[in-house]
Each structure stands twice: as C-alpha cells, then as structure tokens.
Amino acid sequence: MTHLSSDPVMSALIGHVGPIRLHPRRLPPFQSLAHAIIHQQLNGTAAGTILERFKKLFGERDFPAPGQVAKSSVDRLRTAGLSRPKAAYIIDLATRCNAGSIPSLDDCDHLSDEEIIARLTEIKGIGRWTVEMFLMFNLGRPDVLPVGDLGVRKGFQIAYKKRQLPTPEQLARHGVRWAPHRTHAAHYLWRAADSGANPNW
C-alpha cells in the first residue's frame, strides 16, 4: 500500500494502528442488503435482536430466501420490530431479487463499483452509503472511500488536525492520492475516529 504510506499523516496513522486485514463476507446480495436496511439508524445490539426475530419468522433457515420474504406482509415483518418503512423496503428488495433484477454475487464480480451503485440505489431504502458498505464489507472492493460517512470524515479531521470536518468534496479530493487503496484508508480513518486525538500523529 505504497500509495497510503506516501502520505505522511496516513503513514503515521498506519504505524500507530498497525496492519488491518480485510475479510469480505461474500453473502448473497439479498442477505447483505437486508442486514444493512435492518441496521440503519440502530445500534448493533438493537439491530441484532431485530435481525434474529426477522429470521425466526421464516423458520429454521439461516436466512430466508427472497421468495419467502416477497410473499410476506409489512405487518408480519413489523412483529420482528421493524419499522413500517423498513419492512416495506425489505419486501421490495426481496421482490426485486426474486424477479432477478438484483445482481448476484457472480454478476457483481463483473460490474464496476459505480455500476453496482447505480443498480442498487434504484431500490427503495438503499442509498449510496449503504451500497458503499456493501462494496467494502461484502464484496471486498479495495478502492472505495465513503466520503459522506461521518466517522471517516471525523477520522480525517483528527488525523490531519483540521479545525473543521472536511466536506465530502474535500475528502474526495484528498483521497485521490490513496487510490487504489481507499478502502484501507477508510478503515484507518475509522480507527482514528474511534481512538480520538493522538499527539503522536
């Protein structure tokens, strides 16, 4: 990752944090995106509880198939603790997956990041940030910088000792120098945000 080390601040941050190993989940897109919808605007514990209740609605399967969920109702999904909009989003996602209009993992492997973003943001409840998380954590794409993510922006502010949060545009401009390893850069900036100000940077 010489592109990252050539940035003195990023190089110091890497030295402070140590190596980060990325392990993509490679879940089916329906499962990964449904997880993302359930987790939106919730802490991990609350989202995990709702996710387990959601799975139990459909029996013993590890995760329900899109066809099962597409036949369900908003009211049924709400019994798992989902809000009405989230329940509707997941049913819409399942219906699209069942119809073959959502790219499979194999399809995604032949699409660019921007092509995947364009395809998936057509789905209700799924915005660019959600797809960027899908690219990074599920597909393992190496060069994604979620410039709208508050944690990434906060990490940049701390690591680079900025008085204000960078705008997404400012972060994108600076991040060009980290290509083609911007996914790793984002992970280091999240670590910076988690650890707070460090006088050694």
C-alpha positions in Angstrom: 0.0 0.0 0.0 2.7 2.4 -1.0 0.1 5.0 -2.1 -1.0 5.3 1.5 2.5 5.3 3.0 3.5 8.2 0.7 1.0 10.4 2.6 3.0 11.3 5.8 -0.1 11.6 8.0 -1.6 8.4 6.8 1.7 6.7 7.1 1.9 7.7 10.8 -1.7 6.6 11.4 -0.8 3.2 9.8 2.2 2.9 12.1 0.0 3.8 15.1 -2.8 1.4 14.3 -0.9 -1.5 12.7 -2.0 -3.7 9.9 -5.7 -4.1 9.1 -6.8 -7.3 7.5 -9.9 -7.1 5.4 -12.1 -10.2 5.1 -15.1 -9.7 2.8 -18.3 -11.6 3.9 -19.4 -12.6 0.4 -23.0 -13.1 1.5 -25.8 -13.2 -1.1 -26.7 -9.6 -2.0 -30.3 -10.1 -0.6 -28.9 -11.1 2.8 -26.3 -8.4 2.9 -28.6 -5.6 1.8 -31.4 -6.8 4.2 -28.9 -6.7 7.0 -27.9 -3.2 6.0 -31.6 -2.0 6.0 -32.2 -3.6 9.4 -29.1 -1.9 10.9 -29.9 1.6 9.5 -30.1 4.2 12.4 -29.9 1.5 15.1 -27.1 0.4 17.4 -25.6 -3.0 16.9 -27.4 -4.7 19.8 -30.9 -3.5 18.9 -30.3 -4.3 15.2 -29.0 -7.8 16.1 -32.1 -8.5 18.1 -34.4 -7.5 15.3 -32.4 -9.5 12.8 -32.8 -12.7 14.8 -36.5 -12.1 15.2 -36.8 -11.5 11.5 -35.1 -14.8 10.7 -37.3 -16.7 13.1 -40.4 -15.5 11.3 -39.4 -17.8 8.5 -38.5 -21.0 10.3 -35.2 -22.8 10.8 -33.3 -21.4 7.8 -30.1 -19.4 8.5 -31.6 -16.6 6.4 -34.9 -16.6 4.5 -34.9 -16.8 0.7 -36.1 -13.7 -1.2 -39.2 -15.7 -2.4 -40.3 -16.3 1.2 -39.9 -12.7 2.2 -41.6 -11.4 -1.0 -44.7 -13.2 -0.1 -44.8 -11.7 3.4 -46.6 -8.6 4.6 -45.4 -5.4 6.1 -47.5 -6.1 9.2 -45.8 -9.5 9.6 -42.3 -8.1 9.4 -43.2 -5.4 11.9 -43.8 -8.1 14.5 -40.0 -8.6 14.4 -39.5 -5.0 15.5 -39.0 -3.4 12.1 -40.5 0.0 11.3 -43.1 0.1 8.7 -40.8 1.8 6.1 -38.0 -0.8 6.7 -40.5 -3.7 6.4 -41.7 -2.3 3.1 -38.1 -1.7 1.9 -37.1 -5.4 2.6 -40.2 -6.7 0.9 -39.4 -4.6 -2.2 -35.8 -5.8 -2.1 -37.0 -9.4 -1.8 -39.4 -8.9 -4.7 -36.7 -7.5 -6.9 -34.3 -10.3 -6.0 -36.9 -12.9 -6.7 -37.5 -11.4 -10.1 -33.8 -11.5 -10.9 -33.4 -7.7 -11.1 -30.7 -7.6 -8.4 -27.2 -8.6 -9.4 -26.0 -11.9 -7.9 -22.5 -12.2 -6.4 -21.2 -13.5 -9.7 -22.9 -10.6 -11.5 -21.3 -8.1 -9.1 -17.8 -9.6 -9.9 -18.2 -8.4 -13.4 -19.6 -4.9 -12.6 -17.7 -1.8 -11.7 -18.2 -0.1 -8.3 -20.2 2.7 -10.0 -22.3 0.2 -12.0 -23.3 -1.5 -8.8 -24.0 1.8 -7.0 -26.3 2.8 -9.9 -28.1 -0.5 -9.9 -28.7 -0.9 -6.2 -29.6 2.7 -5.4 -32.7 2.2 -7.5 -34.0 0.1 -4.6 -36.2 1.9 -2.0 -34.3 2.4 1.2 -30.9 1.9 -0.2 -28.7 4.9 -0.8 -25.1 5.4 -1.9 -23.6 4.9 1.6 -25.4 1.6 2.0 -24.0 0.4 -1.3 -20.5 1.6 -0.4 -20.7 -0.5 2.7 -21.8 -3.5 0.6 -18.9 -2.9 -1.8 -16.4 -2.7 1.1 -17.6 -5.3 3.6 -19.4 -7.8 1.4 -17.6 -7.7 -1.9 -14.2 -6.7 -0.6 -13.7 -3.9 -3.2 -10.3 -2.3 -2.5 -10.8 1.3 -3.6 -14.0 2.6 -2.0 -13.9 5.9 0.0 -17.3 6.7 1.6 -16.8 10.4 1.7 -20.3 11.0 3.2 -19.6 8.8 6.2 -19.4 10.9 9.4 -16.8 8.5 11.0 -14.5 8.7 8.0 -14.8 12.5 8.0 -14.2 12.7 11.7 -11.2 10.5 11.5 -9.7 12.7 8.8 -10.3 15.8 10.9 -8.5 14.1 13.9 -5.6 12.6 11.9 -4.9 15.7 9.9 -5.6 18.1 12.8 -8.2 20.1 10.9 -10.3 22.6 12.8 -13.5 21.6 11.0 -14.9 18.4 9.5 -13.9 18.1 5.8 -16.7 18.3 3.4 -17.3 15.2 1.3 -15.8 17.0 -1.7 -12.7 18.0 0.2 -12.2 14.4 1.4 -12.7 13.1 -2.1 -10.1 15.4 -3.5 -7.6 14.4 -0.8 -8.4 10.8 -1.1 -7.4 10.6 -4.8 -3.8 10.2 -3.6 -4.8 7.0 -1.7 -6.1 5.2 -4.8 -6.2 2.2 -5.4 -6.3 1.5 -1.7 -9.1 3.9 -0.5 -11.0 1.1 1.3 -8.0 0.6 3.6 -7.7 4.3 4.1 -11.3 4.5 5.2 -10.7 1.8 7.8 -7.7 3.7 9.2 -9.8 6.9 9.4 -12.5 5.0 11.3 -9.8 3.8 13.7 -8.6 7.4 14.1 -12.2 8.5 14.9 -12.6 5.7 17.4 -9.3 6.5 19.3 -9.6 10.3 19.2 -6.9 12.9 19.1 -3.3 11.5 19.3 -0.4 13.8 19.9 1.9 11.4 18.1 0.2 11.8 14.7 
